[in-house]
Amino acid sequence: MTSRGSGSASSAELPCRRLFFALWPDPSLRSVLVQHGNRLDAGSGRRVPDANLHLTLVFLGDVPADRIDALETLAGTVAATHRPFTLVLDRYGTFDRARVAWLGGPAVEAGNRLVEDLAAGARDCGLDVERRSWRPHVTLRRRIEAAPDGPAPAPIAWRVRDFVLVESIRGRPYQVLRSWPLE
């Protein structure tokens, strides 16, 4: 997906940054996710680096630098209207076309509303974000050749208290730019 803006010509000339809104695990949860990645048998798949484990809320794509302040304002406004909630990650799965294996669970209404509000706000900022149902998952392995094999995982309750804006720079760990607590 690409981000296309309806902004001025100057926006098209500005450098872009590859961004997304996400849930970022605390160190304890990250450790549990790493253990799942280590246990998951998905053919010759490559484990996602520990520092990059996250759960995407809204992928923003390549964002012109002049829109980042508006996205941060949007995030603050959205965070102030949402409460903490719990996601349960209780199954392994794959996205065959992308060749990834993941740990995920059912979407909950509070999470759906958060995603919808962030996506609608991003569109209001002139970004072209996908309009598909949110499927909560943490990608554990990439370039898999087969579906994960083994027993279902023990359910993990992820208490969502905040969300973050993350930058993806090729060849480097993801960088959290800012976080917002849910009120």
C-alpha positions as CSV (number, residue, x, y, z in Angstrom):
1,M,0.0,0.0,0.0
2,T,1.2,3.5,-0.7
3,S,0.3,6.7,1.0
4,R,-0.8,9.3,-1.4
5,G,-1.7,12.7,-0.3
6,S,-3.9,15.4,-1.6
7,G,-1.6,18.1,-0.3
8,S,0.4,20.7,-2.1
9,A,3.3,20.1,-4.5
10,S,5.6,20.9,-1.6
11,S,4.4,17.8,0.2
12,A,5.4,15.6,-2.7
13,E,8.9,17.1,-2.7
14,L,9.4,16.6,1.1
15,P,11.2,13.5,2.3
16,C,8.9,10.7,3.4
17,R,9.1,8.4,6.4
18,R,7.6,4.9,6.5
19,L,5.3,4.9,9.6
20,F,2.6,2.9,11.3
21,F,0.5,3.0,14.5
22,A,1.0,-0.1,16.7
23,L,0.7,-1.7,20.0
24,W,4.2,-2.1,21.5
25,P,4.8,-4.9,24.0
26,D,6.4,-4.2,27.4
27,P,9.6,-6.2,28.2
28,S,7.6,-9.0,30.0
29,L,5.2,-9.5,27.1
30,R,8.0,-9.1,24.5
31,S,9.8,-12.0,26.3
32,V,6.7,-14.2,26.0
33,L,6.4,-13.3,22.3
34,V,10.0,-14.2,21.7
35,Q,9.4,-17.6,23.3
36,H,6.5,-18.2,20.9
37,G,8.7,-17.2,18.0
38,N,11.4,-19.7,19.1
39,R,8.9,-22.5,19.6
40,L,7.0,-22.0,16.3
41,D,7.9,-24.4,13.6
42,A,7.1,-22.8,10.3
43,G,9.5,-24.5,7.9
44,S,12.5,-22.4,7.0
45,G,11.0,-19.2,8.2
46,R,13.1,-16.4,9.6
47,R,12.3,-15.2,13.0
48,V,11.3,-11.5,13.3
49,P,14.0,-9.7,15.4
50,D,13.0,-9.5,19.1
51,A,13.1,-5.7,19.0
52,N,10.7,-5.5,16.1
53,L,7.8,-7.5,17.6
54,H,4.7,-5.4,17.6
55,L,1.0,-5.5,16.7
56,T,0.1,-3.1,13.9
57,L,-3.0,-1.0,14.3
58,V,-2.8,1.1,11.1
59,F,-0.1,1.0,8.5
60,L,0.4,4.5,7.2
61,G,3.1,3.9,4.6
62,D,5.4,6.6,3.2
63,V,4.3,9.8,5.0
64,P,5.5,13.2,3.9
65,A,7.4,14.9,6.7
66,D,5.0,17.8,6.8
67,R,2.1,15.5,7.8
68,I,3.8,14.0,10.9
69,D,2.7,16.8,13.3
70,A,-0.9,16.4,12.1
71,L,-0.6,12.6,12.8
72,E,0.7,13.2,16.3
73,T,-2.1,15.7,17.0
74,L,-4.6,13.1,15.7
75,A,-3.1,10.4,17.9
76,G,-3.4,12.6,21.0
77,T,-7.1,13.3,20.2
78,V,-7.9,9.7,19.6
79,A,-6.1,8.5,22.7
80,A,-8.1,10.9,24.9
81,T,-11.3,9.2,23.7
82,H,-10.4,5.6,24.3
83,R,-10.0,3.4,27.4
84,P,-7.6,0.6,28.0
85,F,-8.8,-2.9,26.8
86,T,-7.5,-6.4,26.7
87,L,-6.6,-8.5,23.6
88,V,-6.2,-12.2,23.8
89,L,-3.7,-13.9,21.6
90,D,-4.6,-17.5,21.4
91,R,-3.8,-19.0,18.0
92,Y,-1.1,-19.3,15.4
93,G,-1.8,-18.6,11.8
94,T,-0.4,-17.6,8.5
95,F,-0.8,-15.1,5.7
96,D,0.1,-17.3,2.8
97,R,0.6,-14.6,0.2
98,A,2.9,-12.7,2.5
99,R,4.6,-15.9,3.7
100,V,4.4,-15.0,7.4
101,A,3.4,-16.9,10.5
102,W,1.8,-15.0,13.4
103,L,0.3,-15.3,16.9
104,G,-3.0,-13.6,17.1
105,G,-6.6,-13.6,18.3
106,P,-10.0,-12.2,17.8
107,A,-10.6,-8.5,17.4
108,V,-12.4,-6.8,20.2
109,E,-14.8,-3.9,19.8
110,A,-12.6,-1.4,21.7
111,G,-9.7,-2.3,19.5
112,N,-11.8,-2.0,16.3
113,R,-12.9,1.5,17.4
114,L,-9.3,2.5,18.1
115,V,-8.2,1.3,14.6
116,E,-11.2,2.9,12.9
117,D,-10.6,6.3,14.5
118,L,-6.9,6.2,13.7
119,A,-7.5,5.2,10.1
120,A,-10.2,7.8,9.6
121,G,-8.0,10.5,11.1
122,A,-5.1,9.4,8.9
123,R,-7.3,9.7,5.8
124,D,-8.3,13.2,7.0
125,C,-4.6,14.0,7.0
126,G,-4.5,13.1,3.3
127,L,-3.1,9.6,3.7
128,D,-4.4,6.6,1.7
129,V,-4.8,3.8,4.3
130,E,-6.3,0.4,3.7
131,R,-10.0,-0.1,4.4
132,R,-10.0,-3.7,5.6
133,S,-11.0,-5.4,8.8
134,W,-8.4,-5.4,11.5
135,R,-6.9,-8.8,12.3
136,P,-4.9,-8.5,15.5
137,H,-1.6,-10.5,15.2
138,V,2.1,-10.3,15.9
139,T,4.2,-11.5,13.1
140,L,6.7,-14.0,14.5
141,R,8.3,-15.4,11.3
142,R,8.8,-14.3,7.7
143,R,9.5,-16.2,4.5
144,I,7.8,-19.4,5.8
145,E,7.4,-22.4,3.5
146,A,4.7,-24.2,5.5
147,A,2.0,-23.4,8.0
148,P,3.0,-23.6,11.7
149,D,3.0,-27.1,13.1
150,G,2.3,-27.9,16.7
151,P,-0.2,-27.4,19.5
152,A,-2.2,-24.2,20.0
153,P,-0.5,-21.7,22.3
154,A,-1.6,-20.9,25.8
155,P,-3.7,-17.7,25.6
156,I,-1.9,-14.5,26.3
157,A,-3.9,-11.6,27.7
158,W,-2.4,-8.3,26.4
159,R,-3.6,-5.4,28.5
160,V,-3.6,-2.5,26.0
161,R,-2.9,0.8,27.9
162,D,-1.3,2.8,25.1
163,F,-0.3,2.8,21.4
164,V,2.7,4.1,19.6
165,L,3.8,5.7,16.3
166,V,6.7,3.7,14.8
167,E,9.1,4.4,12.0
168,S,10.5,1.6,9.8
169,I,14.0,2.2,8.4
170,R,15.3,-0.5,6.1
171,G,18.0,-2.6,7.9
172,R,17.4,-1.1,11.3
173,P,15.2,-2.0,14.3
174,Y,11.9,-0.2,14.3
175,Q,12.0,3.1,16.1
176,V,9.2,4.2,18.4
177,L,8.7,7.9,17.8
178,R,6.1,8.6,20.4
179,S,3.5,6.9,22.5
180,W,0.0,7.9,23.8
181,P,-1.7,6.5,26.8
182,L,-5.4,5.5,26.5
183,E,-7.3,7.6,29.0
